[in-house]
Amino acid sequence: MLAAMESPRDRAARPVPALKAVLAPSVREDILRWADEFYPLEVGGVLIGYHYGGTVEIAHAIGPGPGASHGRFRFEPDSEWQFEQISLLYEVSGRRLSYLGDWHTHPRGRPAPSRRDLDTMRMISCYPEARCPEPIMLILGGKPGRWSSRVYARVGAG
């Protein structure tokens, strides 16, 4: 189904379930708290961490930001605020942590990428300032107390 929705150029860089993603316990708690708080509207943010071998270590989750916009089927982050938070974590970590990708919810839905999600991953991979040619996207689907999640990676971008 994904291949039918993608252009020939995108077929070489499709999102696939990430093989190994490790979330710090505080990241899981923060994301679930935001998901519950904003339900039934979408919410999301940014994932910060590092790659080692074939594993993605997610050390921090940044929330939506005070100027974010939330809807039933869409979410627009406060990008300026998020960029400030990414910069702060980068400096505090001694420049070891970096932007990995995004996270968001699909209230009452499945943790699978939508067309908009696929477009977002493609845009991230093509945006030089992001320094993230193979971004990940963590998606939560469901409702409070019954969230399920999957992590996807855009591989083969370039």
C-alpha positions, -999 to 999 in steps of 0.1 A, spaced: 0 0 0 28 25 8 44 19 -26 11 27 -44 10 61 -26 46 71 -33 62 85 -64 90 65 -81 116 87 -64 101 80 -30 102 42 -34 139 42 -26 133 61 6 102 46 23 93 47 60 98 13 76 93 2 112 126 11 130 144 -21 139 157 -10 172 146 22 191 152 26 228 133 52 248 145 65 281 117 59 307 112 96 312 106 100 274 78 74 275 62 91 306 64 126 290 49 115 257 20 96 274 13 125 297 11 149 267 -10 124 247 -35 121 276 -36 158 283 -45 168 247 -68 139 239 -90 139 217 -68 163 198 -35 155 182 -3 165 199 34 160 191 69 171 194 105 164 187 128 134 195 164 140 207 191 114 211 217 96 192 224 66 169 248 38 178 252 8 155 217 -1 143 200 14 174 183 48 179 185 60 216 158 85 223 170 104 253 146 134 253 112 143 240 103 179 235 66 188 236 44 208 213 54 243 226 32 271 240 22 284 205 12 250 190 -21 244 172 -40 212 179 -69 197 159 -86 164 156 -67 153 125 -37 177 125 -11 193 147 12 223 141 41 226 165 55 259 179 86 254 157 105 284 170 101 273 206 111 237 197 142 249 179 153 268 211 148 236 231 168 215 207 196 240 207 196 241 246 197 203 248 225 201 222 247 225 241 239 210 276 248 176 263 282 187 251 270 185 215 264 147 218 227 147 213 210 156 181 176 159 164 163 124 155 128 131 142 93 138 155 66 122 176 28 127 175 -6 111 183 -34 97 162 -63 99 187 -87 71 183 -65 59 154 -37 35 146 0 42 151 6 41 113 19 70 91 -6 91 72 1 107 39 9 139 58 33 120 80 51 105 49 54 140 34 68 154 67 94 127 69 104 134 33 107 171 40 128 165 71 152 142 52 156 169 25 161 199 49 199 204 53 196 223 85 179 194 102 210 172 97 187 142 97 187 124 63 169 94 78 144 108 104 124 87 127 88 92 136 72 78 167 34 76 164 9 68 192 -26 56 183 -55 50 206 -68 68 237 -58 74 273 -49 42 290 -49 24 257 -21 39 236 0 18 213 31 31 195 54 23 167 86 40 155 92 44 118 124 54 100 128 69 66 156 49 51 175 53 19 168 90 16 191 111 -5 
